[in-house]
């Protein structure tokens, strides 16, 4: 029988493409990775996809994609392997052994020089302003914030499967996101350019900040592309040979 797939959870379509390997310039070349990817920007849609996939059976759940920086010393493209996720109902721990193996794999990859370990915060609405990020950092000490990791962690716990999280910083703690940057995001995780253009037409002073967001996004995307191969090749669970080394 084919082994159970690794379930990768993202919020946006472009993150899902990277997870699947479709947007990667550094693909493994195997073309047969046993993975399943779900994504959505709206929580209820993502939760339904998570539950459907978990009911079919998975080997582990990996939260993967971009995040907003909270710690002031993280730059765009910093990659975080989380030890915990703080969310609306408390703290969820990641699988310590799987996370350690992810760190080891990433330390031997092109992202090694910008690899961080710590906690993530997960929220239900975007944290866009520098002040809001500073407040959340003060309250949680988390390195970065996203909207998917806590949903993924709680779903994995319900089905008793390992959970890990790896996120790349896109907007650093000191930078506020312009409203145009969020205007085009649809509930299903895809984006539309027309709402962005309408928002720019109403507030053209945002253009410079929006161009900076695009630059930051390229750094985060490159980190995810470079990290993908290491993440996909690191199984959520040990095989018998791993226990000998522990």
C-alpha positions as CSV (number, residue, x, y, z in Angstrom):
1,X,0.0,0.0,0.0
2,X,1.1,3.6,-0.7
3,X,2.2,5.4,2.5
4,X,-0.1,8.1,3.8
5,X,0.6,11.5,2.3
6,X,2.1,14.5,4.0
7,X,-0.5,17.3,4.3
8,X,0.8,20.8,3.6
9,X,-1.4,23.7,4.8
10,X,-1.1,27.2,3.3
11,X,-3.2,30.3,3.1
12,X,-2.6,31.4,-0.5
13,X,-2.6,29.9,-3.9
14,X,1.0,30.9,-4.7
15,X,2.2,29.2,-1.5
16,X,0.4,26.1,-2.5
17,X,2.1,26.1,-5.9
18,X,5.5,26.3,-4.2
19,X,4.5,23.5,-1.9
20,X,3.5,21.3,-4.8
21,X,6.7,22.1,-6.6
22,X,5.0,23.9,-9.6
23,X,6.6,27.2,-8.8
24,X,10.0,26.0,-7.8
25,X,13.2,26.5,-9.8
26,X,14.9,23.9,-7.6
27,X,12.6,21.0,-7.9
28,X,13.7,17.6,-6.6
29,X,13.2,16.1,-10.0
30,X,11.5,13.0,-8.5
31,X,8.0,14.2,-9.4
32,X,6.4,11.6,-7.2
33,X,6.4,13.2,-3.7
34,X,3.6,11.8,-1.6
35,X,2.0,15.1,-0.6
36,X,-1.4,16.7,-0.4
37,X,-1.8,20.5,-0.3
38,X,-4.8,22.5,1.0
39,X,-5.2,26.2,1.0
40,X,-7.8,29.0,1.7
41,X,-7.7,32.5,3.1
42,X,-11.0,32.1,5.0
43,X,-10.9,30.0,8.1
44,X,-14.0,28.0,7.6
45,X,-13.0,27.0,4.1
46,X,-9.5,26.0,5.3
47,X,-10.9,24.1,8.2
48,X,-13.2,22.1,6.0
49,X,-10.4,21.1,3.7
50,X,-8.2,20.2,6.6
51,X,-10.9,17.9,8.1
52,X,-11.6,16.3,4.7
53,X,-7.9,15.5,4.2
54,X,-7.4,14.2,7.7
55,X,-10.4,11.9,7.5
56,X,-8.7,10.3,4.4
57,X,-5.5,9.9,6.4
58,X,-2.2,11.7,6.5
59,X,1.3,11.0,7.9
60,X,1.6,14.6,9.3
61,X,0.5,18.2,8.9
62,X,3.0,20.9,7.9
63,X,2.0,24.6,8.0
64,X,4.0,26.2,5.2
65,X,4.0,29.7,3.6
66,X,4.6,33.3,4.5
67,X,4.2,35.2,7.8
68,X,4.4,38.7,9.1
69,X,7.5,39.5,11.1
70,X,7.1,40.3,14.8
71,X,10.6,40.1,16.2
72,X,12.4,43.2,15.1
73,X,15.6,41.5,13.9
74,X,14.0,39.3,11.3
75,X,14.2,40.5,7.7
76,X,12.2,39.5,4.7
77,X,13.1,35.9,3.7
78,X,13.9,34.8,7.3
79,X,12.7,31.2,7.7
80,X,11.2,30.0,11.0
81,X,10.7,26.5,12.2
82,X,8.3,26.8,15.0
83,X,8.4,25.0,18.4
84,X,4.9,26.3,19.3
85,X,2.0,28.2,17.9
86,X,0.1,30.7,20.1
87,X,-3.6,31.1,19.1
88,X,-7.0,32.2,20.3
89,X,-7.4,29.2,22.7
90,X,-3.8,28.9,24.0
91,X,-0.6,27.4,22.9
92,X,-0.2,24.3,20.6
93,X,3.2,22.6,20.5
94,X,4.8,21.3,17.4
95,X,6.2,17.7,17.2
96,X,9.6,18.2,18.7
97,X,11.4,15.3,16.9
98,X,10.0,16.2,13.5
99,X,10.8,19.9,14.0
100,X,14.4,19.0,14.9
101,X,14.7,16.9,11.8
102,X,13.4,19.9,9.7
103,X,16.0,22.2,11.3
104,X,18.7,19.7,10.5
105,X,17.6,19.4,6.9
106,X,17.2,23.2,6.4
107,X,20.6,23.8,8.1
108,X,22.1,21.9,5.1
109,X,20.2,23.9,2.5
110,X,20.6,27.4,0.9
111,X,18.4,29.0,3.7
112,X,20.8,28.0,6.5
113,X,22.1,31.5,7.1
114,X,18.7,32.9,7.8
115,X,17.1,30.1,9.7
116,X,15.4,30.8,13.0
117,X,13.7,28.7,15.7
118,X,11.0,30.0,18.0
119,X,7.2,30.4,18.3
120,X,4.6,31.7,15.9
121,X,1.5,33.6,16.7
122,X,-1.7,32.8,14.8
123,X,-4.6,35.3,14.4
124,X,-8.0,35.5,12.7
125,X,-7.5,38.8,10.9
126,X,-4.3,40.3,9.3
127,X,-1.9,42.2,11.5
128,X,-1.0,45.0,9.2
129,X,0.5,47.9,11.1
130,X,3.9,48.1,12.7
131,X,2.3,49.1,16.0
132,X,0.0,46.1,16.0
133,X,2.9,43.8,15.3
134,X,4.9,45.4,18.2
135,X,2.0,44.9,20.6
136,X,1.6,41.2,19.6
137,X,5.3,40.7,19.9
138,X,5.2,42.1,23.4
139,X,2.3,39.9,24.4
140,X,3.6,36.6,22.9
141,X,7.3,36.9,22.1
142,X,6.5,35.1,18.8
143,X,8.9,35.6,15.9
144,X,6.1,36.0,13.3
145,X,2.4,35.8,12.8
146,X,0.1,34.0,10.3
147,X,-3.5,33.0,10.0
148,X,-3.2,29.2,9.3
149,X,-0.8,27.6,11.7
150,X,-3.2,27.4,14.7
151,X,-6.0,25.9,12.6
152,X,-3.6,23.3,11.2
153,X,-2.2,22.6,14.7
154,X,-5.6,22.1,16.3
155,X,-6.8,19.9,13.4
156,X,-3.7,17.7,13.6
157,X,-4.2,17.3,17.4
158,X,-7.8,16.2,16.9
159,X,-6.6,13.4,14.6
160,X,-3.5,12.6,16.6
161,X,-1.0,13.1,13.8
162,X,2.4,15.0,14.0
163,X,2.3,18.8,13.4
164,X,5.1,21.1,12.3
165,X,5.3,24.7,11.0
166,X,7.8,26.4,8.7
167,X,7.1,30.0,7.7
168,X,9.1,32.7,5.8
169,X,8.8,36.3,6.9
170,X,7.4,38.5,4.2
171,X,6.6,41.9,5.9
172,X,9.1,42.7,8.7
173,X,8.0,44.0,12.1
174,X,9.0,47.6,11.4
175,X,7.0,47.9,8.2
176,X,3.2,48.6,8.0
177,X,1.3,47.0,5.1
178,X,-0.6,49.4,2.8
179,X,-4.3,48.7,2.5
180,X,-3.7,48.0,-1.3
181,X,-1.5,45.0,-0.4
182,X,-4.5,43.2,1.2
183,X,-7.2,44.4,-1.2
184,X,-6.9,41.7,-3.8
185,X,-7.0,38.6,-1.6
186,X,-10.0,36.4,-2.2
187,X,-11.5,34.0,0.4
188,X,-10.2,31.0,-1.5
189,X,-6.6,32.2,-1.3
190,X,-6.3,33.4,-4.9
191,X,-5.8,37.1,-5.7
192,X,-7.3,39.6,-8.1
193,X,-5.4,42.7,-9.4
194,X,-8.5,44.9,-9.9
195,X,-9.2,45.6,-6.2
196,X,-5.5,46.5,-5.8
197,X,-5.7,48.9,-8.7
198,X,-8.9,50.5,-7.4
199,X,-7.4,51.0,-4.0
200,X,-4.3,52.6,-5.6
201,X,-6.5,54.9,-7.6
202,X,-8.2,56.0,-4.4
203,X,-4.9,56.4,-2.5
204,X,-2.0,56.7,-5.0
205,X,0.4,57.5,-2.2
206,X,0.5,53.8,-1.4
207,X,2.4,52.9,-4.5
208,X,5.9,53.2,-3.0
209,X,4.9,51.0,-0.1
210,X,3.3,48.5,-2.4
211,X,6.4,48.2,-4.5
212,X,8.4,47.5,-1.3
213,X,5.9,44.7,-0.4
214,X,6.5,43.2,-3.8
215,X,10.3,43.2,-3.1
216,X,9.8,41.7,0.3
217,X,7.5,39.0,-1.1
218,X,10.2,38.0,-3.6
219,X,12.6,37.4,-0.7
220,X,10.0,35.3,1.1
221,X,9.1,33.3,-2.0
222,X,12.8,32.6,-2.7
223,X,13.2,31.3,0.9
224,X,10.2,29.0,0.5
225,X,11.3,27.7,-2.9
226,X,14.8,26.9,-1.5
227,X,13.4,25.3,1.6
228,X,10.8,23.1,-0.1
229,X,13.0,20.2,-1.1
230,X,14.4,19.9,2.4
231,X,11.0,20.0,3.9
232,X,9.4,17.5,1.6
233,X,12.2,15.0,2.0
234,X,11.9,15.0,5.8
235,X,9.2,12.6,6.9
236,X,6.8,13.5,9.7
237,X,7.4,10.2,11.4
238,X,10.4,8.0,12.2
239,X,11.1,4.7,10.5
240,X,12.8,1.9,12.5
241,X,16.3,3.1,11.6
242,X,15.7,6.5,13.1
243,X,14.9,5.0,16.5
244,X,18.3,3.4,16.6
245,X,20.0,6.8,16.4
246,X,17.8,8.5,19.1
